[in-house]
Amino acid sequence: MHIELREPKSQREFDEYYDLRWRILRKPWNQSRESVQDERDGSAIHIGAWEGERLAGVGRLHFNSPAEAQVRYMAVEEGLGGQGVGSLILRE
């Protein structure tokens, strides 16, 4: 598996990014699509793990203070768990 780590570039890629976050993290709990975004999304660093055209995983980093950051909204596509996608995102 060859993974390219980068921020989403286009509206389509951001749509896929937020859809994966929702499907993996919110949908199982019957939460709305809107619940997958919050007030920190605009200033956060968004990382997608792309396997060709396929989005394999996502993660978001935001700063709580100049000295402290927090990783949130980590998600890996179903069927790809245990293959190191999440670890790659965290290392990035």
ZAMAR-920701 format. One record per residue (C-alpha): residue in three letters; x, y, z. Coordinates in steps of 0.5 Angstrom, whole numbers, padded with zeros to 4 digits, always signed. Each point is the difference from the previous one (the first is absolute). Layout:
residues N
alaXYZ
...
//
This chain:
residues 92
met+0000+0000+0000
his+0003+0007-0002
ile-0003+0006+0004
glu+0001+0007-0002
leu-0001+0004+0007
arg-0003+0007-0002
glu-0005+0005+0001
pro-0006+0000-0004
lys+0000+0005-0006
ser-0006+0000-0003
gln-0008+0001+0002
arg-0001-0007-0002
glu+0006-0003+0004
phe-0002+0004+0006
asp-0007-0003-0001
glu+0003-0007+0000
tyr+0004+0002+0006
tyr-0006+0002+0004
asp-0004-0006-0002
leu+0005-0005+0002
arg+0000+0004+0007
trp-0008-0001+0000
arg+0000-0007-0002
ile+0005-0003+0005
leu-0001+0005+0006
arg-0007+0003+0000
lys-0005-0004-0004
pro+0001-0007+0004
trp-0003+0005+0006
asn-0005+0003-0004
gln+0003+0007+0000
ser-0002+0005-0006
arg+0005+0001-0005
glu+0001+0007+0003
ser+0003-0003+0006
val+0006-0002-0003
gln+0003+0008-0001
asp+0001+0005+0006
glu+0002+0007+0001
arg+0008-0002-0001
asp-0001-0003-0007
gly+0002+0006-0003
ser+0006+0001+0003
ala+0002-0007+0001
ile+0005-0004-0004
his-0003-0006-0004
ile+0003-0006-0002
gly-0002-0005-0005
ala+0003-0007-0001
trp-0001-0001-0008
glu+0001-0007-0003
gly+0000+0003-0007
glu-0007+0003-0001
arg-0003-0004+0006
leu+0000+0004+0007
ala+0002-0005+0005
gly+0001+0004+0006
val-0001+0007+0003
gly+0002+0004+0006
arg+0000+0007+0003
leu+0005+0004+0004
his-0002+0006+0003
phe+0004+0004+0005
asn-0003+0001+0007
ser+0006+0005+0002
pro+0006+0002-0003
ala+0003-0006+0004
glu-0005-0005-0001
ala-0003-0003-0006
gln-0006-0006+0000
val-0001-0005-0005
arg-0008-0001-0001
tyr-0004-0003-0005
met+0004-0006-0002
ala-0003-0005-0004
val+0002-0006-0005
glu-0004-0003-0005
glu-0004-0006+0001
gly+0005-0006-0002
leu+0006+0004+0001
gly+0001-0001+0007
gly+0006-0003+0003
gln+0004+0002-0006
gly+0004+0006+0003
val-0004+0006-0004
gly-0002+0003+0007
ser+0007-0001+0002
leu+0003+0004-0006
ile-0005+0006+0001
leu+0002+0000+0007
arg+0007+0000-0002
glu-0001+0006-0005
//
